[in-house]
Amino acid sequence: MAIYKNIMCAVDFSDTSEEACRHAVELARLMGAKLSLLHIVEYFPEDRSNEFIAPECDDPAGFVESQAHLGLNELAKQAGCEDADRQVLFSPDSARREIVRFAKAHDIDLIVLGSHGRHGIAVLLGSTANGVVVRAACDVLAVRAKE
């Protein structure tokens, strides 16, 4: 079995990514590895989500980044990994491409992320997890959604 030194967990704040985070925390503890939590704001600013509308007087990017950091901090607290490095990245590209870029740039040897277990046409269109598995130069652990 490979010994991992740098584990990165990519999260989108879904229940599945919370489960992936718990797996990543446990693996990091077992292996004495550094853990990084990563959230990608994809296709920014073109396709801004309606979930995080900035107040009129706030910078949209600053608002979204602040909300993402709050989410990462809460996730780290719940998972018991307050010492994990936390990154929020804005990308004009897809999350799957940015996750792979980040992993390569930071010598990540294991990417952990949630998989929603899509079937049929969704697999053909490609999910983030599938895109990362295909493109990553390191190992990838896709944690399945609980039924």
Number of C-alpha atoms within 10 A of each C-alpha: 3 8 13 17 15 19 27 30 26 25 23 18 17 12 14 19 24 23 20 23 30 20 19 28 25 15 18 23 13 11 14 13 19 17 24 23 23 22 23 22 24 20 15 16 13 8 10 15 13 7 7 13 12 15 9 7 6 11 11 16 15 11 15 21 20 13 15 23 17 12 16 24 17 14 20 21 13 13 17 14 21 14 11 19 14 18 15 17 16 18 15 13 13 16 24 22 16 20 26 20 14 14 19 14 9 12 13 21 20 25 25 26 29 26 19 19 16 14 8 7 8 10 11 10 9 13 16 16 24 18 17 25 17 11 13 19 16 15 16 20 18 20 22 17 17 10 5
